[in-house]
Amino acid sequence: MSRDAFLAARDVSRETLERLDIYAALLAKWNPAINLVSRASLADLWTRHFLDSAQLFDLAPGQAQRWADLGSGGGFPGMIVAILAAAERPGFSVTLVESDARKSAFLVRAAQETGIAVDIRTARAESLPSLQADVVSARALAPLLRLLPLAQQHLVEGGVALLPKGAQHAQEIAAALETWRFEVQKYPSRTDSAGVILKIGGISRV
């Protein structure tokens, strides 16, 4: 039922739905060999991963043109962002950064099969020159304290980081504020009753 739940929560075009179906089939095929997502969450793929990623795309500033997803893994949220943007925000560019070569190979295949143009970098985010993104995302990659320098590195001035966080988000924010200054807005997660999406800008060291 998770596909129906996704469609009830998020309107998408027929072409976008076809691409999401292709992506879901690829994940199911590749996951046993590469462990792109947990086996338990694969059964609830459309809610736990697709809708969870789509809610970040929906929080992107209207003027944003370039998105960088750090530690993309199985492509969340970056690949979902790219699939949605293809129909809803023409000209939007998405870069996926993934250091694991096998996961990066999956992302290349997924982009080919879905017909989505994305820039895939097989590297660690800290080793790359600035991606000059309007939006940086990172899902389940690291605590906020470690994500802030990466976001600062890859964002343009005035850009924002969109970071899904769980029940411990208040503690992560408090720890980060000891050495960083930033503006943060919290949005309730649509897929995790204890979770939030942090929208962070104005990042600088104390």
Secondary structure, 3 states (H helix, E strand, C coil): CHHHHHHHHCCCCHHHHHHHHHHHHHHHHHHHHHCCCCHHHHCCHHHHHHHHHHHHHCCCCCCCCEEEEECCCCCCCHHHHHHHHHHHCCCCEEEEECCCHHHHHHHHHHHHHHCCCCEEECCCHHHCCCCCEEEEECCCCCCHHHHHHHHHHHEEEEEEEEEEECCCHHHHHHHHCCCEEEEEEEEECCCCCCCEEEEEEEEEEC
